[in-house]
Amino acid sequence: MSIEDWRRKIDEIDRKLVQLLNERSRCVVEIGKIKHVSGESLYQPDREKQVLDAAVRSNPGPLPDAAIRRLFERILDEARSVERVVMTGDDEKKKS
């Protein structure tokens, strides 16, 4: 394949990643609603550790485990932002 073929493939993967990240965020919204009703705290370090550890365990490479961990740390950080909006009504989307 040519470089342009590879780039088209990357573009398609990027579109799929955006779809999956938004699907994940819709799940986070629902979790935020449940936490709001039940009074659970936004930040749950044990759960985040489970998510990070599972992501690293499922990594076949070539990305190193540390890179996967950093990527998922960022995903979790953004998920907390989405949950915070649901739980507090503070619409950060307007701010960014």
Distance bins in CASP14 RR format, pairs under 12 A and 6 or more apart:
PFRMAT RR
TARGET T0000
AUTHOR 0000-0000-0000
RMODE 2
METHOD distances of the structure
MODEL  1
1 7 0 0 0 0 1 0 0 0 0 0 0
1 8 0 0 0 0 1 0 0 0 0 0 0
1 9 1 0 0 1 0 0 0 0 0 0 0
1 10 0 0 0 0 0 1 0 0 0 0 0
2 8 0 0 0 0 1 0 0 0 0 0 0
2 9 0 0 0 0 0 1 0 0 0 0 0
3 9 0 0 0 0 0 1 0 0 0 0 0
3 10 0 0 0 0 0 1 0 0 0 0 0
4 10 0 0 0 0 0 1 0 0 0 0 0
4 11 0 0 0 0 0 1 0 0 0 0 0
5 11 0 0 0 0 0 1 0 0 0 0 0
5 12 0 0 0 0 0 1 0 0 0 0 0
6 12 0 0 0 0 0 1 0 0 0 0 0
6 13 0 0 0 0 0 1 0 0 0 0 0
7 13 0 0 0 0 0 1 0 0 0 0 0
7 14 0 0 0 0 0 1 0 0 0 0 0
8 14 0 0 0 0 0 1 0 0 0 0 0
8 15 0 0 0 0 0 1 0 0 0 0 0
9 15 0 0 0 0 0 1 0 0 0 0 0
9 16 0 0 0 0 0 1 0 0 0 0 0
10 16 0 0 0 0 0 1 0 0 0 0 0
10 17 0 0 0 0 0 1 0 0 0 0 0
11 17 0 0 0 0 0 1 0 0 0 0 0
11 18 0 0 0 0 0 1 0 0 0 0 0
12 18 0 0 0 0 0 1 0 0 0 0 0
12 19 0 0 0 0 0 1 0 0 0 0 0
13 19 0 0 0 0 0 1 0 0 0 0 0
13 20 0 0 0 0 0 1 0 0 0 0 0
14 20 0 0 0 0 0 1 0 0 0 0 0
14 21 0 0 0 0 0 1 0 0 0 0 0
15 21 0 0 0 0 0 1 0 0 0 0 0
15 22 0 0 0 0 0 1 0 0 0 0 0
16 22 0 0 0 0 0 1 0 0 0 0 0
16 23 0 0 0 0 0 1 0 0 0 0 0
17 23 0 0 0 0 0 1 0 0 0 0 0
17 24 0 0 0 0 0 1 0 0 0 0 0
17 71 0 0 0 0 0 1 0 0 0 0 0
17 75 0 0 0 0 0 1 0 0 0 0 0
18 24 0 0 0 0 0 1 0 0 0 0 0
18 25 0 0 0 0 0 1 0 0 0 0 0
19 25 0 0 0 0 0 1 0 0 0 0 0
19 26 0 0 0 0 0 1 0 0 0 0 0
20 26 0 0 0 0 0 1 0 0 0 0 0
20 27 0 0 0 0 0 1 0 0 0 0 0
20 75 0 0 0 0 0 1 0 0 0 0 0
21 27 0 0 0 0 0 1 0 0 0 0 0
21 28 0 0 0 0 0 1 0 0 0 0 0
21 71 0 0 0 0 0 1 0 0 0 0 0
21 72 0 0 0 0 0 1 0 0 0 0 0
21 74 0 0 0 0 0 1 0 0 0 0 0
21 75 1 0 0 1 0 0 0 0 0 0 0
21 76 0 0 0 0 0 1 0 0 0 0 0
21 78 0 0 0 0 1 0 0 0 0 0 0
21 79 0 0 0 0 1 0 0 0 0 0 0
21 82 0 0 0 0 0 1 0 0 0 0 0
22 28 0 0 0 0 0 1 0 0 0 0 0
22 29 0 0 0 0 0 1 0 0 0 0 0
22 75 0 0 0 0 0 1 0 0 0 0 0
22 78 0 0 0 0 0 1 0 0 0 0 0
22 79 0 0 0 0 0 1 0 0 0 0 0
22 82 0 0 0 0 0 1 0 0 0 0 0
23 29 0 0 0 0 0 1 0 0 0 0 0
23 30 0 0 0 0 0 1 0 0 0 0 0
24 30 0 0 0 0 0 1 0 0 0 0 0
24 31 0 0 0 0 0 1 0 0 0 0 0
24 51 0 0 0 0 0 1 0 0 0 0 0
24 72 0 0 0 0 0 1 0 0 0 0 0
24 75 1 0 0 1 0 0 0 0 0 0 0
24 76 0 0 0 0 0 1 0 0 0 0 0
24 78 0 0 0 0 1 0 0 0 0 0 0
24 79 1 0 0 1 0 0 0 0 0 0 0
24 82 0 0 0 0 1 0 0 0 0 0 0
24 83 0 0 0 0 0 1 0 0 0 0 0
25 31 0 0 0 0 0 1 0 0 0 0 0
25 32 0 0 0 0 0 1 0 0 0 0 0
25 75 0 0 0 0 1 0 0 0 0 0 0
25 76 0 0 0 0 0 1 0 0 0 0 0
25 78 1 0 0 1 0 0 0 0 0 0 0
25 79 1 0 0 1 0 0 0 0 0 0 0
25 80 0 0 0 0 0 1 0 0 0 0 0
25 81 0 0 0 0 1 0 0 0 0 0 0
25 82 1 0 1 0 0 0 0 0 0 0 0
25 83 0 0 0 0 1 0 0 0 0 0 0
25 85 0 0 0 0 0 1 0 0 0 0 0
25 86 0 0 0 0 0 1 0 0 0 0 0
25 93 0 0 0 0 0 1 0 0 0 0 0
26 32 0 0 0 0 0 1 0 0 0 0 0
26 33 0 0 0 0 0 1 0 0 0 0 0
26 79 0 0 0 0 0 1 0 0 0 0 0
26 82 0 0 0 0 1 0 0 0 0 0 0
26 83 0 0 0 0 0 1 0 0 0 0 0
26 86 0 0 0 0 0 1 0 0 0 0 0
27 33 0 0 0 0 0 1 0 0 0 0 0
27 34 0 0 0 0 0 1 0 0 0 0 0
27 79 0 0 0 0 1 0 0 0 0 0 0
27 82 0 0 0 0 1 0 0 0 0 0 0
27 83 0 0 0 0 0 1 0 0 0 0 0
27 86 0 0 0 0 0 1 0 0 0 0 0
28 34 0 0 0 0 0 1 0 0 0 0 0
28 35 0 0 0 0 0 1 0 0 0 0 0
28 42 0 0 0 0 0 1 0 0 0 0 0
28 47 0 0 0 0 0 1 0 0 0 0 0
28 51 0 0 0 0 0 1 0 0 0 0 0
28 75 0 0 0 0 1 0 0 0 0 0 0
28 76 0 0 0 0 1 0 0 0 0 0 0
28 77 0 0 0 0 0 1 0 0 0 0 0
28 78 0 0 0 0 1 0 0 0 0 0 0
28 79 1 0 1 0 0 0 0 0 0 0 0
28 80 0 0 0 0 1 0 0 0 0 0 0
28 81 0 0 0 0 1 0 0 0 0 0 0
28 82 1 0 1 0 0 0 0 0 0 0 0
28 83 1 0 1 0 0 0 0 0 0 0 0
28 84 0 0 0 0 0 1 0 0 0 0 0
28 85 0 0 0 0 1 0 0 0 0 0 0
28 86 0 0 0 0 1 0 0 0 0 0 0
28 87 0 0 0 0 0 1 0 0 0 0 0
29 35 0 0 0 0 0 1 0 0 0 0 0
29 36 0 0 0 0 0 1 0 0 0 0 0
29 79 0 0 0 0 1 0 0 0 0 0 0
29 81 0 0 0 0 0 1 0 0 0 0 0
29 82 1 0 0 1 0 0 0 0 0 0 0
29 83 1 0 0 1 0 0 0 0 0 0 0
29 84 0 0 0 0 0 1 0 0 0 0 0
29 85 0 0 0 0 1 0 0 0 0 0 0
29 86 1 0 1 0 0 0 0 0 0 0 0
29 87 0 0 0 0 0 1 0 0 0 0 0
29 89 0 0 0 0 0 1 0 0 0 0 0
30 36 0 0 0 0 0 1 0 0 0 0 0
30 37 0 0 0 0 0 1 0 0 0 0 0
30 79 0 0 0 0 0 1 0 0 0 0 0
30 82 0 0 0 0 0 1 0 0 0 0 0
30 83 0 0 0 0 1 0 0 0 0 0 0
30 86 0 0 0 0 1 0 0 0 0 0 0
31 37 0 0 0 0 0 1 0 0 0 0 0
31 38 0 0 0 0 0 1 0 0 0 0 0
31 40 0 0 0 0 1 0 0 0 0 0 0
31 42 0 0 0 0 0 1 0 0 0 0 0
31 44 0 0 0 0 1 0 0 0 0 0 0
31 47 0 0 0 0 1 0 0 0 0 0 0
31 79 0 0 0 0 1 0 0 0 0 0 0
31 80 0 0 0 0 0 1 0 0 0 0 0
31 82 0 0 0 0 1 0 0 0 0 0 0
31 83 1 0 0 1 0 0 0 0 0 0 0
31 84 0 0 0 0 0 1 0 0 0 0 0
31 86 0 0 0 0 1 0 0 0 0 0 0
31 87 0 0 0 0 1 0 0 0 0 0 0
32 38 0 0 0 0 1 0 0 0 0 0 0
32 39 0 0 0 0 0 1 0 0 0 0 0
32 40 0 0 0 0 1 0 0 0 0 0 0
32 41 0 0 0 0 0 1 0 0 0 0 0
32 42 1 0 0 1 0 0 0 0 0 0 0
32 43 0 0 0 0 0 1 0 0 0 0 0
32 44 0 0 0 0 0 1 0 0 0 0 0
32 79 0 0 0 0 1 0 0 0 0 0 0
32 80 0 0 0 0 1 0 0 0 0 0 0
32 81 0 0 0 0 0 1 0 0 0 0 0
32 82 0 0 0 0 1 0 0 0 0 0 0
32 83 1 0 1 0 0 0 0 0 0 0 0
32 84 0 0 0 0 1 0 0 0 0 0 0
32 85 0 0 0 0 1 0 0 0 0 0 0
32 86 1 0 1 0 0 0 0 0 0 0 0
32 87 1 0 1 0 0 0 0 0 0 0 0
32 88 0 0 0 0 0 1 0 0 0 0 0
32 89 0 0 0 0 0 1 0 0 0 0 0
33 39 0 0 0 0 0 1 0 0 0 0 0
33 40 0 0 0 0 0 1 0 0 0 0 0
33 82 0 0 0 0 0 1 0 0 0 0 0
33 83 0 0 0 0 1 0 0 0 0 0 0
33 85 0 0 0 0 0 1 0 0 0 0 0
33 86 1 0 1 0 0 0 0 0 0 0 0
33 87 0 0 0 0 1 0 0 0 0 0 0
33 89 0 0 0 0 0 1 0 0 0 0 0
34 40 1 0 0 1 0 0 0 0 0 0 0
34 42 0 0 0 0 0 1 0 0 0 0 0
34 83 0 0 0 0 0 1 0 0 0 0 0
34 86 0 0 0 0 1 0 0 0 0 0 0
34 87 0 0 0 0 1 0 0 0 0 0 0
35 41 1 0 0 1 0 0 0 0 0 0 0
35 42 1 0 0 1 0 0 0 0 0 0 0
35 43 0 0 0 0 0 1 0 0 0 0 0
35 44 0 0 0 0 1 0 0 0 0 0 0
35 47 0 0 0 0 0 1 0 0 0 0 0
35 79 0 0 0 0 0 1 0 0 0 0 0
35 80 0 0 0 0 0 1 0 0 0 0 0
35 82 0 0 0 0 0 1 0 0 0 0 0
35 83 1 0 0 1 0 0 0 0 0 0 0
35 84 0 0 0 0 0 1 0 0 0 0 0
35 86 0 0 0 0 1 0 0 0 0 0 0
35 87 1 0 0 1 0 0 0 0 0 0 0
35 88 0 0 0 0 0 1 0 0 0 0 0
36 42 0 0 0 0 1 0 0 0 0 0 0
36 83 0 0 0 0 1 0 0 0 0 0 0
36 84 0 0 0 0 0 1 0 0 0 0 0
36 85 0 0 0 0 0 1 0 0 0 0 0
36 86 1 0 0 1 0 0 0 0 0 0 0
36 87 1 0 1 0 0 0 0 0 0 0 0
36 88 0 0 0 0 1 0 0 0 0 0 0
36 89 0 0 0 0 1 0 0 0 0 0 0
37 86 0 0 0 0 0 1 0 0 0 0 0
37 87 0 0 0 0 1 0 0 0 0 0 0
38 87 0 0 0 0 0 1 0 0 0 0 0
39 87 0 0 0 0 1 0 0 0 0 0 0
40 47 0 0 0 0 0 1 0 0 0 0 0
40 83 0 0 0 0 0 1 0 0 0 0 0
40 87 0 0 0 0 1 0 0 0 0 0 0
41 47 0 0 0 0 0 1 0 0 0 0 0
41 48 0 0 0 0 0 1 0 0 0 0 0
41 80 0 0 0 0 0 1 0 0 0 0 0
41 83 0 0 0 0 0 1 0 0 0 0 0
41 84 0 0 0 0 0 1 0 0 0 0 0
41 87 0 0 0 0 1 0 0 0 0 0 0
42 48 0 0 0 0 0 1 0 0 0 0 0
42 76 0 0 0 0 0 1 0 0 0 0 0
42 77 0 0 0 0 0 1 0 0 0 0 0
42 79 0 0 0 0 0 1 0 0 0 0 0
42 80 1 0 0 1 0 0 0 0 0 0 0
42 81 0 0 0 0 1 0 0 0 0 0 0
42 82 0 0 0 0 0 1 0 0 0 0 0
42 83 1 0 1 0 0 0 0 0 0 0 0
42 84 1 0 1 0 0 0 0 0 0 0 0
42 85 0 0 0 0 0 1 0 0 0 0 0
42 86 0 0 0 0 1 0 0 0 0 0 0
42 87 1 0 1 0 0 0 0 0 0 0 0
42 88 0 0 0 0 1 0 0 0 0 0 0
42 90 0 0 0 0 0 1 0 0 0 0 0
43 49 0 0 0 0 0 1 0 0 0 0 0
43 76 0 0 0 0 1 0 0 0 0 0 0
43 77 0 0 0 0 0 1 0 0 0 0 0
43 79 0 0 0 0 0 1 0 0 0 0 0
43 80 1 0 0 1 0 0 0 0 0 0 0
43 81 0 0 0 0 0 1 0 0 0 0 0
43 83 0 0 0 0 1 0 0 0 0 0 0
43 84 0 0 0 0 1 0 0 0 0 0 0
43 87 0 0 0 0 0 1 0 0 0 0 0
44 50 0 0 0 0 1 0 0 0 0 0 0
44 51 0 0 0 0 1 0 0 0 0 0 0
44 76 0 0 0 0 0 1 0 0 0 0 0
44 79 0 0 0 0 0 1 0 0 0 0 0
44 80 0 0 0 0 1 0 0 0 0 0 0
44 83 0 0 0 0 1 0 0 0 0 0 0
45 51 0 0 0 0 0 1 0 0 0 0 0
45 52 0 0 0 0 0 1 0 0 0 0 0
45 76 0 0 0 0 0 1 0 0 0 0 0
45 80 0 0 0 0 0 1 0 0 0 0 0
46 52 0 0 0 0 0 1 0 0 0 0 0
46 53 0 0 0 0 0 1 0 0 0 0 0
47 53 0 0 0 0 0 1 0 0 0 0 0
47 54 0 0 0 0 0 1 0 0 0 0 0
47 76 0 0 0 0 1 0 0 0 0 0 0
47 79 0 0 0 0 0 1 0 0 0 0 0
47 80 0 0 0 0 0 1 0 0 0 0 0
47 83 0 0 0 0 0 1 0 0 0 0 0
48 54 0 0 0 0 0 1 0 0 0 0 0
48 55 0 0 0 0 0 1 0 0 0 0 0
48 69 0 0 0 0 0 1 0 0 0 0 0
48 72 0 0 0 0 1 0 0 0 0 0 0
48 73 0 0 0 0 1 0 0 0 0 0 0
48 75 0 0 0 0 0 1 0 0 0 0 0
48 76 1 0 1 0 0 0 0 0 0 0 0
48 77 0 0 0 0 1 0 0 0 0 0 0
48 79 0 0 0 0 1 0 0 0 0 0 0
48 80 0 0 0 0 1 0 0 0 0 0 0
48 83 0 0 0 0 0 1 0 0 0 0 0
49 55 0 0 0 0 0 1 0 0 0 0 0
49 56 0 0 0 0 0 1 0 0 0 0 0
49 69 0 0 0 0 0 1 0 0 0 0 0
49 72 0 0 0 0 0 1 0 0 0 0 0
49 73 0 0 0 0 0 1 0 0 0 0 0
49 76 0 0 0 0 0 1 0 0 0 0 0
50 56 0 0 0 0 0 1 0 0 0 0 0
50 57 0 0 0 0 0 1 0 0 0 0 0
50 72 0 0 0 0 0 1 0 0 0 0 0
50 76 0 0 0 0 0 1 0 0 0 0 0
51 57 0 0 0 0 0 1 0 0 0 0 0
51 58 0 0 0 0 0 1 0 0 0 0 0
51 68 0 0 0 0 0 1 0 0 0 0 0
51 69 0 0 0 0 0 1 0 0 0 0 0
51 71 0 0 0 0 0 1 0 0 0 0 0
51 72 1 0 0 1 0 0 0 0 0 0 0
51 73 0 0 0 0 1 0 0 0 0 0 0
51 75 0 0 0 0 1 0 0 0 0 0 0
51 76 1 0 0 1 0 0 0 0 0 0 0
51 77 0 0 0 0 0 1 0 0 0 0 0
51 79 0 0 0 0 1 0 0 0 0 0 0
51 80 0 0 0 0 0 1 0 0 0 0 0
52 58 0 0 0 0 0 1 0 0 0 0 0
52 59 0 0 0 0 0 1 0 0 0 0 0
52 65 0 0 0 0 0 1 0 0 0 0 0
52 66 0 0 0 0 0 1 0 0 0 0 0
52 68 0 0 0 0 1 0 0 0 0 0 0
52 69 1 0 1 0 0 0 0 0 0 0 0
52 70 0 0 0 0 1 0 0 0 0 0 0
52 71 0 0 0 0 0 1 0 0 0 0 0
52 72 1 0 1 0 0 0 0 0 0 0 0
52 73 1 0 0 1 0 0 0 0 0 0 0
52 74 0 0 0 0 0 1 0 0 0 0 0
52 75 0 0 0 0 1 0 0 0 0 0 0
52 76 1 0 0 1 0 0 0 0 0 0 0
52 77 0 0 0 0 0 1 0 0 0 0 0
53 59 0 0 0 0 0 1 0 0 0 0 0
53 65 0 0 0 0 0 1 0 0 0 0 0
53 68 0 0 0 0 0 1 0 0 0 0 0
53 69 0 0 0 0 1 0 0 0 0 0 0
53 72 0 0 0 0 1 0 0 0 0 0 0
54 68 0 0 0 0 0 1 0 0 0 0 0
54 69 0 0 0 0 0 1 0 0 0 0 0
54 72 0 0 0 0 1 0 0 0 0 0 0
54 76 0 0 0 0 0 1 0 0 0 0 0
55 61 0 0 0 0 0 1 0 0 0 0 0
55 63 0 0 0 0 0 1 0 0 0 0 0
55 65 0 0 0 0 1 0 0 0 0 0 0
55 66 0 0 0 0 0 1 0 0 0 0 0
55 67 0 0 0 0 0 1 0 0 0 0 0
55 68 1 0 1 0 0 0 0 0 0 0 0
55 69 1 0 0 1 0 0 0 0 0 0 0
55 70 0 0 0 0 0 1 0 0 0 0 0
55 71 1 0 0 1 0 0 0 0 0 0 0
55 72 1 0 1 0 0 0 0 0 0 0 0
55 73 0 0 0 0 1 0 0 0 0 0 0
55 74 0 0 0 0 0 1 0 0 0 0 0
55 75 0 0 0 0 1 0 0 0 0 0 0
55 76 0 0 0 0 1 0 0 0 0 0 0
56 63 0 0 0 0 0 1 0 0 0 0 0
56 64 0 0 0 0 1 0 0 0 0 0 0
56 65 1 0 1 0 0 0 0 0 0 0 0
56 66 0 0 0 0 1 0 0 0 0 0 0
56 67 0 0 0 0 1 0 0 0 0 0 0
56 68 1 0 1 0 0 0 0 0 0 0 0
56 69 1 0 1 0 0 0 0 0 0 0 0
56 70 0 0 0 0 0 1 0 0 0 0 0
56 71 0 0 0 0 0 1 0 0 0 0 0
56 72 0 0 0 0 1 0 0 0 0 0 0
56 73 0 0 0 0 0 1 0 0 0 0 0
57 65 0 0 0 0 1 0 0 0 0 0 0
57 68 0 0 0 0 1 0 0 0 0 0 0
57 69 0 0 0 0 0 1 0 0 0 0 0
57 72 0 0 0 0 0 1 0 0 0 0 0
58 65 0 0 0 0 0 1 0 0 0 0 0
58 68 0 0 0 0 1 0 0 0 0 0 0
58 69 0 0 0 0 0 1 0 0 0 0 0
58 72 0 0 0 0 0 1 0 0 0 0 0
59 65 1 0 1 0 0 0 0 0 0 0 0
59 66 0 0 0 0 0 1 0 0 0 0 0
59 67 0 0 0 0 1 0 0 0 0 0 0
59 68 1 0 1 0 0 0 0 0 0 0 0
59 69 0 0 0 0 1 0 0 0 0 0 0
59 70 0 0 0 0 0 1 0 0 0 0 0
59 71 0 0 0 0 0 1 0 0 0 0 0
59 72 0 0 0 0 1 0 0 0 0 0 0
60 68 0 0 0 0 0 1 0 0 0 0 0
61 67 0 0 0 0 1 0 0 0 0 0 0
61 68 0 0 0 0 1 0 0 0 0 0 0
62 68 0 0 0 0 0 1 0 0 0 0 0
63 69 0 0 0 0 0 1 0 0 0 0 0
63 70 0 0 0 0 1 0 0 0 0 0 0
63 71 1 0 0 1 0 0 0 0 0 0 0
63 72 0 0 0 0 0 1 0 0 0 0 0
64 70 0 0 0 0 1 0 0 0 0 0 0
64 71 0 0 0 0 0 1 0 0 0 0 0
65 71 0 0 0 0 0 1 0 0 0 0 0
65 72 0 0 0 0 0 1 0 0 0 0 0
66 72 0 0 0 0 0 1 0 0 0 0 0
66 73 0 0 0 0 0 1 0 0 0 0 0
67 73 0 0 0 0 0 1 0 0 0 0 0
67 74 0 0 0 0 0 1 0 0 0 0 0
68 74 0 0 0 0 0 1 0 0 0 0 0
68 75 0 0 0 0 0 1 0 0 0 0 0
69 75 0 0 0 0 0 1 0 0 0 0 0
69 76 0 0 0 0 0 1 0 0 0 0 0
70 76 0 0 0 0 0 1 0 0 0 0 0
70 77 0 0 0 0 0 1 0 0 0 0 0
71 77 0 0 0 0 0 1 0 0 0 0 0
71 78 0 0 0 0 0 1 0 0 0 0 0
72 78 0 0 0 0 0 1 0 0 0 0 0
72 79 0 0 0 0 1 0 0 0 0 0 0
73 79 0 0 0 0 0 1 0 0 0 0 0
73 80 0 0 0 0 0 1 0 0 0 0 0
74 80 0 0 0 0 0 1 0 0 0 0 0
74 81 0 0 0 0 0 1 0 0 0 0 0
75 81 0 0 0 0 0 1 0 0 0 0 0
75 82 0 0 0 0 0 1 0 0 0 0 0
76 82 0 0 0 0 0 1 0 0 0 0 0
76 83 0 0 0 0 0 1 0 0 0 0 0
77 83 0 0 0 0 0 1 0 0 0 0 0
77 84 0 0 0 0 0 1 0 0 0 0 0
78 84 0 0 0 0 0 1 0 0 0 0 0
78 85 0 0 0 0 0 1 0 0 0 0 0
78 92 0 0 0 0 0 1 0 0 0 0 0
78 93 0 0 0 0 0 1 0 0 0 0 0
78 96 0 0 0 0 0 1 0 0 0 0 0
79 85 0 0 0 0 0 1 0 0 0 0 0
79 86 0 0 0 0 0 1 0 0 0 0 0
80 86 0 0 0 0 0 1 0 0 0 0 0
80 87 0 0 0 0 1 0 0 0 0 0 0
80 88 0 0 0 0 0 1 0 0 0 0 0
80 92 0 0 0 0 0 1 0 0 0 0 0
81 87 0 0 0 0 0 1 0 0 0 0 0
81 88 0 0 0 0 0 1 0 0 0 0 0
81 89 0 0 0 0 0 1 0 0 0 0 0
81 90 0 0 0 0 1 0 0 0 0 0 0
81 91 0 0 0 0 0 1 0 0 0 0 0
81 92 1 0 1 0 0 0 0 0 0 0 0
81 93 0 0 0 0 1 0 0 0 0 0 0
81 95 0 0 0 0 0 1 0 0 0 0 0
81 96 0 0 0 0 1 0 0 0 0 0 0
82 88 0 0 0 0 0 1 0 0 0 0 0
82 89 0 0 0 0 0 1 0 0 0 0 0
82 90 0 0 0 0 0 1 0 0 0 0 0
82 91 0 0 0 0 0 1 0 0 0 0 0
82 92 0 0 0 0 1 0 0 0 0 0 0
82 93 0 0 0 0 1 0 0 0 0 0 0
82 96 0 0 0 0 0 1 0 0 0 0 0
83 89 0 0 0 0 0 1 0 0 0 0 0
83 90 0 0 0 0 0 1 0 0 0 0 0
83 92 0 0 0 0 0 1 0 0 0 0 0
84 90 1 0 0 1 0 0 0 0 0 0 0
84 91 0 0 0 0 1 0 0 0 0 0 0
84 92 1 0 0 1 0 0 0 0 0 0 0
84 93 0 0 0 0 0 1 0 0 0 0 0
84 95 0 0 0 0 0 1 0 0 0 0 0
85 91 1 0 1 0 0 0 0 0 0 0 0
85 92 1 0 1 0 0 0 0 0 0 0 0
85 93 1 0 0 1 0 0 0 0 0 0 0
85 94 0 0 0 0 1 0 0 0 0 0 0
85 95 0 0 0 0 0 1 0 0 0 0 0
85 96 0 0 0 0 0 1 0 0 0 0 0
86 92 0 0 0 0 0 1 0 0 0 0 0
86 93 0 0 0 0 0 1 0 0 0 0 0
END
